[in-house]
Amino acid sequence: MPIARKVWSRALAAALVAAAACGGGSDRPGASGSEDRDPVAAADRDGELRYAISFSFNSLDPHRALGSGDALWMRPVYDRLLTIVEGDDGMELAPQLATSYEVADDGRSITFELREGVTFHDGTAFDAEAVRANIERAKGRESTVSSELDSVERVEVVDPAHVVLHLNTPDPSVPWALAQGSTGMMASPAAFDRDLAAHPVGTGPYRIVEATKDADAVYERFEDHWDPDAALVRRLTLSTTPDANARFNGVRSGEFDAAYMAAPHEMRSRSLTAEDYHWEQVLSPVSWALLLNTDLEPFDDVRVRRAVSMAIDRTAISEELLEGANPPSYQPFPEGYLGHDPGLDEDPYDPDAARDLIADAGAEGADVQIVQNLTPPGDSIAEVIQQQLGDIGLDVELVPLGATEARPAFREGRYHGAVSNNLAQAEPGLTLELAYFGVDNPGTPPEELVTLAGEARTHLLGSPERERAYQEISRYLVENPIHVPIVQFSTVNLCRPEVVGCENLHDLGRLDFRRVGVAAG
């Protein structure tokens, strides 16, 4: 079956870089706020930017990442083959280390033209051989991202500037996999036999100086980066600061230049705009959700999982607990993403019917262990869920863990569930691969879901048939929940008045420090 092509000219690639240099580029929908200063012109190139975040990293190796949050800490160090920008019709693929790509008419190969003159931080040249080495490593047995490249059969090096991925089946998700997360990040092949988890080597705008888990990661500008305006400060420090009060007060005191705000400060901190602080809110493609392990009783029974979805009062959590900052979420694909079905945005809250389902399944009094992510507002959401599931007859024990440990612990399959974030990818096939068929689902995926996903992948990009296929998957997952979405994630960044490019920080799933700096003087 023919498949749509996507080709950029060199002029388009240059135009995208130029637009980003003016502070425009965004790789998530719904950015709010703007600055009246061009960050590229206003930034002090000898300055330092200090940013506080609520969680730490597990690994800085793009092919050994243990959680989606690891990519945040890697992004200053690594470039990807492709990236994502917001276009007129939604999220679009755009150049990064690849200046263009073309999908063959039969959909079974993808040719990439590569940016020339790029070097890794260790001096190794970036070329087609480096791409081949990275793709093969990403597909290896030790890789945590291999499922995203299952359809890649082999990598052909045509010449130093051209590489071809040969697929065993047409797969529209491959270019998207190389544009988000860590799958498409390119590491120096010369560093493969070193400890990339602690000492990453990429081509990105910053090189690592030191990184300590649960503390700070310090980066310095890579002066030979192909985009001279990507790193607007000489030194970048990311600080693990789980306490929301400490992040808020740190920005006020000047300890941090910017920070991620969580409840109760995400909405209240907006008042600081009167003092010329920058406040940026984004509704991201991430939902706070109850992730379920369908291999453990009682969640191996779909009746119990349906009861769980019906027991959670999303509206109360959104309006009363989170002050309206996070709207309720009801389906796996958020609004604006392929697969979203507006007809599914109906509140299933019905505790009486949920109790009946629990009784019908013989699950009354069943013991359930749920990982409680201690990062606000996840900790409070977990406490509400404990009460609401208790009200329908389940005996819920919360297992409190820090944000860095919570998701890996759930992935091991020892716990019944976890209150954590669930990231929707721009390509719905990747959402399924990661959240339902991959590492974020320790249970066995239902055969019907696997079949539906396989059928959806065969449809032409942009076709009505493809949209309907993923909407059918949405309906299936609402009726047969594996993960239960609760509220959509709202990301708020608070920046001090001297920060320029605060709007370029984006959301947690794609936090990026390119074209973010501090003003001179």
Secondary structure, 3 states (H helix, E strand, C coil): CCCCCCCCCHHHHHHHHHHHHCCCCCCCCCCCCCCCCCHHHHECCCCEEEEEECCCCCCCCCCCCCCCCHHHHHCCCCCECEEEEEECCEEEEEECCEEEEEECCCCCEEEEEECCCCECCCCCECCHHHHHHHHHHHCCCCCCCHHHHCCEEEEEEEECCEEEEEECCCCCHHHHHCCCCCCCECCCHHHCCCCCCCCCCCCCCEEEEEECCCCEEEEEECCCCCCCCCCCCCEEEEEECCCHHHHHHHHHHCCCCEEEECCCHHHHHHHHHHHCCEEEEEEEEEEEEEEECCCCCCCCCHHHHHHHHHHCCHHHHHHHHCCCCCCECCCCCCCCCCCCCHHHCCCCCCHHHHHHHHHHCCCCCCEEEEEEECCCCHHHHHHHHHHHHHHCCCEEEEEEECHHHHHHHHHCCCCCEEEEEEECCCCHHHHHHHHHCCCCCCCCCCHHHHHHHHHHCCCCCCCHHHHHHHHHHHHHHHHCCCEEEEEEEEEEEEECCCEECHHHHCCHHHCCCCCCEEECC
